[in-house]
Amino acid sequence: MSIRIAIADDHALVLHGLKRLFDGESEFEVVACCGNGPDAIVAVRGGAVDVLLLDIKMRGMSGIDVLRQLSSDHVKCATVLLTAAVSDADAVEGLRLGARGIVLKESSPDELLDCIRHVAKGEQWVDSETMSRALATIASREATGNPNRLLTAREREIVRMIAEGLRNKAIAERLSISEGTVKIHLHHVYEKLGLDGRLELMLHAQKHGLA
């Protein structure tokens, strides 16, 4: 089954080039080419998109604005942010709003294709430099002291497994609890640590020695 992709970029040449790249690969199907943010939102709301490839720096409504609107509307779509250069603030905000990948436009076509494949499977894809910068930014805005003291022993155990890359089902099997119980524990962890998702939790675990 093809990976259905919507592309959003306000540069026609880039949009055309990306479409040609994916059209040359049988495993991908471009279902929408959008020249602005509002059109990207309409495409995703249509429900036939597996991955949204989204330019951060579009004029008018930026990629971050698109993510913010989709998040506000509770519309979920695996999203990859594409950019010529990404700031620390944009990286952190994009990840906080649910982006699962960040790819620089200077990256090779093969790297972009690999990113789309991983994100379509529910994985994250962020290059190591961007990850390190995002980690530093998140760490700098955390409250002073050690917030991990707020976690129970079971919650710390689950955080360590998240840092190992285990999914909820695998964690449940290892701990002999239900997947629903794992989700409840994670909800409590996110609230206690002031984090907004799995990737921020992984970064937090690395920073504070929980990995």
C-alpha positions in Angstrom: 0.0 0.0 0.0 1.4 3.4 -1.0 2.4 6.1 1.5 0.1 9.0 0.8 1.8 12.3 0.9 0.7 15.9 0.9 3.4 18.5 0.1 3.2 22.1 1.2 5.7 24.7 0.0 5.2 28.2 -1.3 8.0 27.9 -3.9 6.6 26.4 -7.1 9.9 25.0 -8.2 10.5 23.2 -4.9 6.9 21.9 -4.9 7.4 20.6 -8.5 10.7 19.0 -7.7 9.5 17.2 -4.6 6.5 15.9 -6.5 8.8 14.5 -9.2 11.0 12.9 -6.5 8.0 11.0 -5.0 6.4 10.2 -8.3 9.6 8.3 -9.2 9.2 6.0 -6.3 6.4 3.4 -6.5 5.9 3.2 -2.7 4.7 6.9 -2.5 1.6 8.6 -3.8 1.4 12.4 -3.8 -2.3 13.2 -3.1 -2.0 17.0 -2.7 0.4 19.8 -3.7 -0.2 22.9 -1.6 1.3 26.3 -2.2 0.2 27.7 1.1 -0.7 26.9 4.7 -4.5 27.0 4.4 -4.5 24.6 1.5 -2.3 22.2 3.5 -4.9 22.3 6.3 -7.7 21.5 3.9 -5.7 18.6 2.4 -5.0 17.0 5.9 -8.6 17.5 7.0 -9.7 15.5 4.0 -8.3 12.5 5.8 -6.5 10.8 2.9 -3.0 11.9 3.9 -0.5 9.6 5.7 2.4 12.1 5.9 2.4 15.9 5.5 5.7 17.3 4.2 5.5 20.9 5.4 7.8 23.9 4.7 8.4 25.8 7.9 9.0 29.3 6.3 6.0 29.7 4.0 4.7 33.3 3.6 1.5 34.2 5.3 0.8 31.1 7.3 4.0 29.4 8.3 4.5 25.7 8.8 4.5 26.2 12.5 1.2 28.1 12.2 -0.2 25.1 10.2 0.8 22.7 13.0 -0.6 25.0 15.6 -4.0 25.1 13.8 -4.1 21.3 13.2 -3.3 20.8 16.9 -6.0 23.2 18.0 -8.5 21.4 15.8 -7.3 18.0 17.1 -6.5 16.9 13.6 -3.7 14.4 13.6 -1.3 13.8 10.8 2.3 12.5 10.8 4.2 15.7 9.8 7.8 16.3 8.5 9.0 19.9 8.6 11.2 20.8 5.6 13.4 23.9 5.9 16.5 25.6 4.6 17.5 26.4 8.2 15.8 25.7 11.4 16.1 27.8 14.6 16.1 26.3 18.1 12.7 27.8 18.8 11.2 26.5 15.6 12.5 23.0 16.2 11.2 22.9 19.8 7.9 24.4 18.9 7.4 22.1 15.9 8.2 19.0 18.0 5.9 20.2 20.8 3.1 20.6 18.3 3.5 17.0 17.1 5.9 17.1 14.1 7.6 13.7 13.8 10.5 14.7 11.6 12.7 17.7 10.6 14.7 17.6 7.4 17.0 20.3 6.0 16.6 21.2 2.3 20.3 20.6 1.9 19.7 16.9 2.8 20.0 14.2 0.1 16.8 12.9 -1.6 17.5 9.5 -0.2 17.6 11.0 3.3 14.2 12.6 2.8 12.7 9.4 1.5 14.1 7.5 4.5 12.6 10.1 6.8 9.1 9.8 5.2 9.3 6.0 5.5 10.2 6.1 9.2 7.6 8.8 10.0 4.9 6.8 8.1 5.6 3.9 10.5 5.1 6.2 13.6 8.7 6.8 14.3 10.6 10.1 14.8 13.3 11.4 12.5 15.4 14.4 13.5 19.1 14.8 12.6 21.5 14.7 15.5 22.5 18.4 15.4 18.9 19.6 15.5 18.2 17.1 18.3 21.1 18.4 20.4 20.0 22.0 19.9 16.4 21.2 20.8 17.6 19.3 23.9 19.6 22.3 25.0 16.6 24.6 24.5 14.2 22.4 26.4 16.7 22.0 29.2 17.2 25.7 29.5 13.5 26.4 30.0 12.9 23.7 32.6 12.4 24.7 36.2 15.3 24.7 38.5 15.9 21.6 40.7 15.4 18.0 39.7 11.8 17.4 38.5 12.4 13.7 38.4 11.9 13.5 42.1 8.2 13.9 41.3 8.1 10.6 39.5 7.2 7.3 41.2 9.5 4.3 40.8 7.2 2.7 38.2 7.0 6.0 36.2 10.8 6.3 36.2 11.0 2.7 35.0 8.6 3.5 32.1 10.6 6.6 31.2 13.8 4.5 30.9 12.0 2.1 28.6 10.7 5.0 26.5 14.3 6.2 26.2 15.3 2.8 25.0 12.8 3.2 22.1 10.2 0.8 23.3 6.6 1.3 22.3 3.7 1.1 24.7 2.8 -2.4 23.8 6.3 -3.7 24.4 6.5 -1.8 27.7 3.2 -3.3 28.8 4.4 -6.8 28.0 7.7 -6.3 29.9 6.0 -5.0 33.0 3.0 -7.4 32.8 0.5 -4.5 32.8 -2.1 -3.4 30.2 -1.2 -1.0 27.4 -3.9 1.3 28.8 -2.1 1.4 32.2 1.1 2.4 30.4 -0.7 5.3 28.7 -2.1 6.5 32.1 1.4 6.4 33.6 2.7 8.4 30.6 0.0 11.0 31.0 1.0 11.5 34.6 4.7 11.7 33.6 4.0 14.4 30.9 1.9 16.4 33.4 4.5 16.2 36.2 7.5 17.1 34.0 5.7 19.7 31.9 6.4 17.8 28.6 4.3 17.6 25.5 5.1 14.2 24.0 7.2 11.2 23.6 10.2 12.9 21.9 10.5 15.6 24.5 10.4 12.8 27.2 13.2 11.0 25.4 15.3 14.2 25.3 14.5 14.8 29.0 15.6 11.3 29.9 18.9 11.8 28.1 19.5 15.1 29.8 18.7 13.9 33.4 20.3 10.5 33.3 17.2 8.4 33.1 18.1 6.8 29.8 
